[in-house]
Amino acid sequence: AYLYTASMAADTLDTLRHSLVFSGKRETIEGKNSETSSVFLQNFAKLYQGVDATLGGGATFRTSETGEKTEGTVVDAMVTLVPHRTTNINLSLRESRSTSSGGELAAERKEVFRAEQVSVSFTPLAALFLFGSWTIEKPAAGDSRITQEYSVTFTPFPSGTLHLNFFY
């Protein structure tokens, strides 16, 4: 297998950063070849004190050992709000599209997937961390799915030698 990665970052302003990453893998197993590559651009902006935004996207390309080719795109956006030093709120959206053809597929297959998420973290005390997230996943075909996650982390000693984690 050959793995390769190249990345470039630019801080164009104190409040604006960019990151471009190209990566891939070419692999041969028992005489069968497969290849995967991707390119992603992420942009990070500090809009106001306590308001950050991320906007990114990219493309993926894959050829499997059976000859199936898949091309996809991903777009994601996130806004982070920090209304108080103890509280973070994240609002995010991700949409991906892919098209597969060739190989053992009888016909071209297209897939679209969208996910929207709200997450909140709260640290009322240095030893206590509370987190909750709510996600709506919307595949193009099929029913939407709503996921809720909750967690509490308690670190009673300042050195962090004991962590108590509770997840639901």
ROKOL-756970 format. One record per residue (C-alpha): residue number from 0; residue in three letters; x, y, z. Coordinates in nm, 4 decimals. Example, Ala and Ser with C-alpha at 12.3 -4.5 7.8 and 13.67 -1.06 7.14 Angstrom:
% ROKOL-756970
SITE / resi / resn / c1 / c2 / c3
SITE / 0 / ALA / 1.2300 / -0.4500 / 0.7800
SITE / 1 / SER / 1.3670 / -0.1060 / 0.7140
This chain:
% ROKOL-756970
SITE / resi / resn / c1 / c2 / c3
SITE / 0 / ALA / 0.0000 / 0.0000 / 0.0000
SITE / 1 / TYR / 0.1126 / 0.3543 / -0.0699
SITE / 2 / LEU / -0.0276 / 0.6307 / 0.1481
SITE / 3 / TYR / 0.0161 / 0.9978 / 0.0635
SITE / 4 / THR / -0.0902 / 1.3260 / 0.2156
SITE / 5 / ALA / -0.0230 / 1.6908 / 0.1434
SITE / 6 / SER / -0.1628 / 1.9821 / 0.3376
SITE / 7 / MET / -0.1416 / 2.3558 / 0.3282
SITE / 8 / ALA / -0.2675 / 2.6108 / 0.5800
SITE / 9 / ALA / -0.3048 / 2.9867 / 0.5500
SITE / 10 / ASP / -0.3855 / 3.2486 / 0.8112
SITE / 11 / THR / -0.5009 / 3.5302 / 0.5866
SITE / 12 / LEU / -0.6243 / 3.7470 / 0.8759
SITE / 13 / ASP / -0.6146 / 3.7196 / 1.2539
SITE / 14 / THR / -0.9774 / 3.6076 / 1.2328
SITE / 15 / LEU / -0.9626 / 3.3902 / 0.9191
SITE / 16 / ARG / -0.7819 / 3.0595 / 0.8566
SITE / 17 / HIS / -0.7889 / 2.8096 / 0.5712
SITE / 18 / SER / -0.6734 / 2.4504 / 0.5432
SITE / 19 / LEU / -0.6396 / 2.2427 / 0.2263
SITE / 20 / VAL / -0.5674 / 1.8690 / 0.2543
SITE / 21 / PHE / -0.5103 / 1.6154 / -0.0227
SITE / 22 / SER / -0.4711 / 1.2495 / 0.0727
SITE / 23 / GLY / -0.4958 / 0.9076 / -0.0774
SITE / 24 / LYS / -0.4116 / 0.5417 / -0.0730
SITE / 25 / ARG / -0.3191 / 0.3014 / -0.3507
SITE / 26 / GLU / -0.3284 / -0.0620 / -0.2448
SITE / 27 / THR / -0.2706 / -0.4028 / -0.4019
SITE / 28 / ILE / -0.3912 / -0.7165 / -0.2235
SITE / 29 / GLU / -0.3473 / -1.0535 / -0.3934
SITE / 30 / GLY / -0.3093 / -0.8856 / -0.7316
SITE / 31 / LYS / -0.6247 / -0.6710 / -0.6963
SITE / 32 / ASN / -0.5852 / -0.2934 / -0.6958
SITE / 33 / SER / -0.7901 / -0.0291 / -0.5194
SITE / 34 / GLU / -0.7393 / 0.3447 / -0.4912
SITE / 35 / THR / -0.8891 / 0.6185 / -0.2773
SITE / 36 / SER / -0.8160 / 0.9907 / -0.2831
SITE / 37 / SER / -0.9730 / 1.3043 / -0.1450
SITE / 38 / VAL / -0.9277 / 1.6790 / -0.1344
SITE / 39 / PHE / -1.0860 / 1.8987 / 0.1343
SITE / 40 / LEU / -1.0866 / 2.2722 / 0.2000
SITE / 41 / GLN / -1.1878 / 2.4052 / 0.5430
SITE / 42 / ASN / -1.2340 / 2.7741 / 0.6253
SITE / 43 / PHE / -1.2463 / 2.8993 / 0.9843
SITE / 44 / ALA / -1.3675 / 3.2478 / 1.0759
SITE / 45 / LYS / -1.3931 / 3.4295 / 1.4073
SITE / 46 / LEU / -1.6928 / 3.6499 / 1.3309
SITE / 47 / TYR / -1.7387 / 3.8181 / 1.6682
SITE / 48 / GLN / -1.6260 / 3.7579 / 2.0242
SITE / 49 / GLY / -1.7901 / 3.4236 / 2.1084
SITE / 50 / VAL / -1.9109 / 3.3513 / 1.7514
SITE / 51 / ASP / -1.7000 / 3.1276 / 1.5244
SITE / 52 / ALA / -1.7939 / 2.9748 / 1.1897
SITE / 53 / THR / -1.6545 / 2.6893 / 0.9846
SITE / 54 / LEU / -1.7371 / 2.6208 / 0.6207
SITE / 55 / GLY / -1.5793 / 2.3403 / 0.4271
SITE / 56 / GLY / -1.6161 / 2.0929 / 0.1528
SITE / 57 / GLY / -1.4399 / 1.8418 / -0.0542
SITE / 58 / ALA / -1.4440 / 1.5601 / -0.3011
SITE / 59 / THR / -1.3642 / 1.1903 / -0.2706
SITE / 60 / PHE / -1.2744 / 0.9397 / -0.5412
SITE / 61 / ARG / -1.2604 / 0.5642 / -0.4972
SITE / 62 / THR / -1.1966 / 0.2702 / -0.7268
SITE / 63 / SER / -1.2499 / -0.0692 / -0.5651
SITE / 64 / GLU / -1.0757 / -0.3955 / -0.6478
SITE / 65 / THR / -1.3881 / -0.4984 / -0.8467
SITE / 66 / GLY / -1.3661 / -0.1867 / -1.0673
SITE / 67 / GLU / -1.6527 / -0.0014 / -0.9006
SITE / 68 / LYS / -1.5944 / 0.3747 / -0.9124
SITE / 69 / THR / -1.7422 / 0.6111 / -0.6564
SITE / 70 / GLU / -1.7219 / 0.9889 / -0.6646
SITE / 71 / GLY / -1.8573 / 1.1973 / -0.3818
SITE / 72 / THR / -1.8832 / 1.5477 / -0.2463
SITE / 73 / VAL / -1.9201 / 1.6706 / 0.1099
SITE / 74 / VAL / -2.0218 / 2.0153 / 0.2332
SITE / 75 / ASP / -2.0261 / 2.1045 / 0.5999
SITE / 76 / ALA / -2.0944 / 2.4177 / 0.7985
SITE / 77 / MET / -2.0812 / 2.4888 / 1.1697
SITE / 78 / VAL / -2.1400 / 2.7867 / 1.3942
SITE / 79 / THR / -2.0014 / 2.7852 / 1.7480
SITE / 80 / LEU / -2.1537 / 3.0201 / 2.0035
SITE / 81 / VAL / -1.9909 / 3.0892 / 2.3400
SITE / 82 / PRO / -2.2459 / 3.3016 / 2.5287
SITE / 83 / HIS / -2.0548 / 3.2508 / 2.8552
SITE / 84 / ARG / -1.7122 / 3.1026 / 2.9337
SITE / 85 / THR / -1.8866 / 2.7943 / 3.0781
SITE / 86 / THR / -2.1126 / 2.7247 / 2.7786
SITE / 87 / ASN / -2.0534 / 2.6217 / 2.4156
SITE / 88 / ILE / -2.3313 / 2.5755 / 2.1603
SITE / 89 / ASN / -2.2591 / 2.4168 / 1.8208
SITE / 90 / LEU / -2.4973 / 2.4213 / 1.5250
SITE / 91 / SER / -2.3818 / 2.2072 / 1.2342
SITE / 92 / LEU / -2.4987 / 2.0867 / 0.8962
SITE / 93 / ARG / -2.3391 / 1.8222 / 0.6742
SITE / 94 / GLU / -2.4516 / 1.7050 / 0.3325
SITE / 95 / SER / -2.2842 / 1.4367 / 0.1242
SITE / 96 / ARG / -2.3624 / 1.3086 / -0.2237
SITE / 97 / SER / -2.2080 / 1.0138 / -0.4023
SITE / 98 / THR / -2.2409 / 0.8358 / -0.7332
SITE / 99 / SER / -2.1209 / 0.4780 / -0.7849
SITE / 100 / SER / -2.0943 / 0.2907 / -1.1138
SITE / 101 / GLY / -1.9129 / 0.0067 / -1.2863
SITE / 102 / GLY / -1.7667 / -0.3036 / -1.1336
SITE / 103 / GLU / -2.0341 / -0.5467 / -1.0200
SITE / 104 / LEU / -2.3087 / -0.2815 / -1.0013
SITE / 105 / ALA / -2.5974 / -0.3439 / -1.2406
SITE / 106 / ALA / -2.6831 / 0.0272 / -1.2605
SITE / 107 / GLU / -2.5510 / 0.3598 / -1.1434
SITE / 108 / ARG / -2.6303 / 0.4268 / -0.7751
SITE / 109 / LYS / -2.6729 / 0.7758 / -0.6287
SITE / 110 / GLU / -2.6892 / 0.8521 / -0.2580
SITE / 111 / VAL / -2.7619 / 1.1729 / -0.0697
SITE / 112 / PHE / -2.7254 / 1.2113 / 0.3045
SITE / 113 / ARG / -2.7890 / 1.5133 / 0.5267
SITE / 114 / ALA / -2.7302 / 1.5573 / 0.9000
SITE / 115 / GLU / -2.8193 / 1.8523 / 1.1205
SITE / 116 / GLN / -2.6903 / 1.8720 / 1.4766
SITE / 117 / VAL / -2.7199 / 2.0909 / 1.7826
SITE / 118 / SER / -2.4837 / 2.0269 / 2.0720
SITE / 119 / VAL / -2.4412 / 2.2050 / 2.4035
SITE / 120 / SER / -2.1619 / 2.1708 / 2.6561
SITE / 121 / PHE / -2.1676 / 2.3253 / 2.9997
SITE / 122 / THR / -1.8922 / 2.3363 / 3.2612
SITE / 123 / PRO / -2.0479 / 2.4925 / 3.5734
SITE / 124 / LEU / -1.7505 / 2.3828 / 3.7878
SITE / 125 / ALA / -1.3940 / 2.2925 / 3.6925
SITE / 126 / ALA / -1.4635 / 1.9310 / 3.7960
SITE / 127 / LEU / -1.8014 / 1.8924 / 3.6201
SITE / 128 / PHE / -1.8685 / 1.8732 / 3.2454
SITE / 129 / LEU / -2.2186 / 1.8273 / 3.0972
SITE / 130 / PHE / -2.2844 / 1.7563 / 2.7294
SITE / 131 / GLY / -2.5915 / 1.6978 / 2.5135
SITE / 132 / SER / -2.6437 / 1.6647 / 2.1401
SITE / 133 / TRP / -2.9429 / 1.6203 / 1.9143
SITE / 134 / THR / -2.8942 / 1.5014 / 1.5559
SITE / 135 / ILE / -3.1385 / 1.4568 / 1.2687
SITE / 136 / GLU / -3.0067 / 1.2317 / 0.9908
SITE / 137 / LYS / -3.1908 / 1.2441 / 0.6589
SITE / 138 / PRO / -3.0954 / 0.9875 / 0.3962
SITE / 139 / ALA / -3.2430 / 1.0470 / 0.0506
SITE / 140 / ALA / -3.4131 / 0.7073 / 0.0660
SITE / 141 / GLY / -3.5656 / 0.5873 / 0.3895
SITE / 142 / ASP / -3.6826 / 0.7440 / 0.7102
SITE / 143 / SER / -3.5117 / 1.0196 / 0.9023
SITE / 144 / ARG / -3.3461 / 0.9266 / 1.2292
SITE / 145 / ILE / -3.3176 / 1.1401 / 1.5413
SITE / 146 / THR / -3.0331 / 1.0691 / 1.7813
SITE / 147 / GLN / -2.9890 / 1.2153 / 2.1280
SITE / 148 / GLU / -2.6711 / 1.1846 / 2.3334
SITE / 149 / TYR / -2.6107 / 1.2949 / 2.6910
SITE / 150 / SER / -2.3008 / 1.2698 / 2.9068
SITE / 151 / VAL / -2.1705 / 1.3850 / 3.2419
SITE / 152 / THR / -1.8037 / 1.3802 / 3.3393
SITE / 153 / PHE / -1.6972 / 1.4363 / 3.6965
SITE / 154 / THR / -1.3293 / 1.4760 / 3.7865
SITE / 155 / PRO / -1.3222 / 1.5133 / 4.1654
SITE / 156 / PHE / -0.9451 / 1.5599 / 4.2012
SITE / 157 / PRO / -0.7583 / 1.8596 / 4.0536
SITE / 158 / SER / -0.4865 / 1.6395 / 3.9026
SITE / 159 / GLY / -0.7449 / 1.4442 / 3.7015
SITE / 160 / THR / -0.6329 / 1.1055 / 3.8359
SITE / 161 / LEU / -0.9953 / 0.9896 / 3.8665
SITE / 162 / HIS / -1.2642 / 1.0451 / 3.6027
SITE / 163 / LEU / -1.6234 / 0.9340 / 3.6397
SITE / 164 / ASN / -1.8116 / 0.9286 / 3.3087
SITE / 165 / PHE / -2.1811 / 0.8685 / 3.2562
SITE / 166 / PHE / -2.3277 / 0.8382 / 2.9053
SITE / 167 / TYR / -2.6800 / 0.7878 / 2.7801
